[in-house]
Amino acid sequence: MSNLEIKVVSYPEASEPIRIIRTKVFQEEQKVDPKLEFDGKDEFCQHLLAYFAGEVVGTARIRYLNNSQAKLERLAVLPFARRKGFGKKLMEKALDILAENGYQVVEVNAQVYVQNLYSKLGFETVGEKFLEAGMPHLKMIKKIEN
């Protein structure tokens, strides 16, 4: 894990690796419609890129909803890099950023199959399962103690 580096980037400077990862994971693997995946909000979000041994392996974005609430979205790790804790590290970095900046509530729309990852990070399920991009999701919330 010592070869893992997570960088905070802007979409204009890092759109190519972000698009490559999300296209591979969401469009090619999960068959998400490109119009849903690339929703026009990337330019207004803060992005994270994970590098392992110098190679980009994952991404996530933080969308700021207001002065105290944010939403973590588009967590994606390339297939060869999964099951190594990189997704968790991306989320921990995003949560650290939010805590450092005084955010109090973080939400995610978690695909049901990765609900356990978010639960381990302190997220709690709110409401019932719903479909997003044709896949079952759960809304999950975490309160950040500053």
C-alpha positions as a Python dict, from the first residue, in 0.01 Angstrom:
ca = {
    (1, 'M'): (0, 0, 0),
    (2, 'S'): (302, 228, 38),
    (3, 'N'): (309, 260, -341),
    (4, 'L'): (-40, 416, -339),
    (5, 'E'): (-64, 791, -387),
    (6, 'I'): (-390, 984, -396),
    (7, 'K'): (-390, 1324, -560),
    (8, 'V'): (-655, 1595, -549),
    (9, 'V'): (-706, 1721, -905),
    (10, 'S'): (-937, 1944, -1104),
    (11, 'Y'): (-1139, 1802, -1390),
    (12, 'P'): (-979, 2021, -1659),
    (13, 'E'): (-628, 1908, -1563),
    (14, 'A'): (-712, 1538, -1520),
    (15, 'S'): (-1015, 1473, -1740),
    (16, 'E'): (-838, 1214, -1955),
    (17, 'P'): (-750, 960, -1681),
    (18, 'I'): (-1082, 1024, -1505),
    (19, 'R'): (-1275, 957, -1827),
    (20, 'I'): (-1069, 645, -1905),
    (21, 'I'): (-1134, 489, -1564),
    (22, 'R'): (-1502, 578, -1548),
    (23, 'T'): (-1563, 468, -1907),
    (24, 'K'): (-1398, 131, -1837),
    (25, 'V'): (-1580, 70, -1508),
    (26, 'F'): (-1921, 225, -1558),
    (27, 'Q'): (-1984, 212, -1932),
    (28, 'E'): (-1796, -98, -2044),
    (29, 'E'): (-1836, -317, -1734),
    (30, 'Q'): (-2166, -195, -1591),
    (31, 'K'): (-2330, -72, -1915),
    (32, 'V'): (-2418, 273, -1774),
    (33, 'D'): (-2542, 518, -2035),
    (34, 'P'): (-2265, 774, -2107),
    (35, 'K'): (-2520, 1058, -2064),
    (36, 'L'): (-2580, 943, -1707),
    (37, 'E'): (-2214, 888, -1629),
    (38, 'F'): (-2088, 1217, -1768),
    (39, 'D'): (-2361, 1439, -1629),
    (40, 'G'): (-2208, 1785, -1678),
    (41, 'K'): (-2125, 1822, -1308),
    (42, 'D'): (-1758, 1720, -1323),
    (43, 'E'): (-1634, 2075, -1379),
    (44, 'F'): (-1797, 2181, -1051),
    (45, 'C'): (-1657, 1894, -842),
    (46, 'Q'): (-1330, 1817, -672),
    (47, 'H'): (-1170, 1497, -802),
    (48, 'L'): (-934, 1240, -660),
    (49, 'L'): (-703, 1012, -855),
    (50, 'A'): (-532, 707, -706),
    (51, 'Y'): (-193, 605, -842),
    (52, 'F'): (-31, 271, -764),
    (53, 'A'): (335, 239, -855),
    (54, 'G'): (290, 549, -1072),
    (55, 'E'): (-7, 409, -1267),
    (56, 'V'): (-354, 560, -1233),
    (57, 'V'): (-590, 297, -1088),
    (58, 'G'): (-894, 476, -944),
    (59, 'T'): (-1097, 790, -911),
    (60, 'A'): (-1375, 952, -711),
    (61, 'R'): (-1537, 1293, -698),
    (62, 'I'): (-1668, 1522, -427),
    (63, 'R'): (-1971, 1729, -514),
    (64, 'Y'): (-2036, 2011, -269),
    (65, 'L'): (-2410, 2051, -210),
    (66, 'N'): (-2395, 2347, 31),
    (67, 'N'): (-2167, 2481, 307),
    (68, 'S'): (-2210, 2178, 532),
    (69, 'Q'): (-2310, 1891, 304),
    (70, 'A'): (-2134, 1705, 23),
    (71, 'K'): (-2190, 1398, -188),
    (72, 'L'): (-1921, 1144, -277),
    (73, 'E'): (-1972, 1008, -626),
    (74, 'R'): (-1818, 813, -913),
    (75, 'L'): (-1591, 591, -706),
    (76, 'A'): (-1425, 363, -960),
    (77, 'V'): (-1122, 134, -944),
    (78, 'L'): (-986, -48, -1247),
    (79, 'P'): (-1042, -427, -1243),
    (80, 'F'): (-677, -529, -1198),
    (81, 'A'): (-644, -300, -894),
    (82, 'R'): (-952, -413, -701),
    (83, 'R'): (-955, -593, -367),
    (84, 'K'): (-643, -406, -256),
    (85, 'G'): (-815, -139, -47),
    (86, 'F'): (-772, 140, -303),
    (87, 'G'): (-1144, 229, -309),
    (88, 'K'): (-1143, 255, 69),
    (89, 'K'): (-834, 477, 60),
    (90, 'L'): (-998, 706, -197),
    (91, 'M'): (-1304, 739, 26),
    (92, 'E'): (-1095, 799, 338),
    (93, 'K'): (-905, 1077, 160),
    (94, 'A'): (-1232, 1237, 47),
    (95, 'L'): (-1372, 1216, 401),
    (96, 'D'): (-1052, 1373, 540),
    (97, 'I'): (-1084, 1662, 295),
    (98, 'L'): (-1445, 1720, 397),
    (99, 'A'): (-1365, 1704, 769),
    (100, 'E'): (-1073, 1948, 728),
    (101, 'N'): (-1307, 2191, 555),
    (102, 'G'): (-1581, 2174, 818),
    (103, 'Y'): (-1837, 1966, 631),
    (104, 'Q'): (-2081, 1790, 860),
    (105, 'V'): (-2284, 1552, 642),
    (106, 'V'): (-2170, 1333, 355),
    (107, 'E'): (-2398, 1122, 141),
    (108, 'V'): (-2347, 852, -120),
    (109, 'N'): (-2575, 659, -348),
    (110, 'A'): (-2403, 325, -298),
    (111, 'Q'): (-2441, 35, -534),
    (112, 'V'): (-2583, -240, -313),
    (113, 'Y'): (-2292, -475, -378),
    (114, 'V'): (-2045, -228, -218),
    (115, 'Q'): (-2268, -125, 72),
    (116, 'N'): (-2030, -300, 313),
    (117, 'L'): (-1742, -70, 213),
    (118, 'Y'): (-1944, 237, 306),
    (119, 'S'): (-2073, 78, 627),
    (120, 'K'): (-1714, 15, 739),
    (121, 'L'): (-1645, 385, 680),
    (122, 'G'): (-1931, 485, 911),
    (123, 'F'): (-2211, 543, 658),
    (124, 'E'): (-2565, 445, 755),
    (125, 'T'): (-2841, 344, 517),
    (126, 'V'): (-3131, 587, 480),
    (127, 'G'): (-3450, 467, 311),
    (128, 'E'): (-3514, 180, 75),
    (129, 'K'): (-3328, 40, -225),
    (130, 'F'): (-3380, 226, -552),
    (131, 'L'): (-3265, 191, -909),
    (132, 'E'): (-3007, 429, -1049),
    (133, 'A'): (-2864, 366, -1396),
    (134, 'G'): (-3055, 37, -1388),
    (135, 'M'): (-2871, -93, -1079),
    (136, 'P'): (-2989, -127, -717),
    (137, 'H'): (-2855, 146, -490),
    (138, 'L'): (-2894, 263, -132),
    (139, 'K'): (-2871, 619, -6),
    (140, 'M'): (-2620, 629, 277),
    (141, 'I'): (-2526, 916, 509),
    (142, 'K'): (-2228, 982, 733),
    (143, 'K'): (-2210, 1257, 991),
    (144, 'I'): (-1862, 1401, 1030),
    (145, 'E'): (-1752, 1507, 1373),
    (146, 'N'): (-1520, 1806, 1348),
}
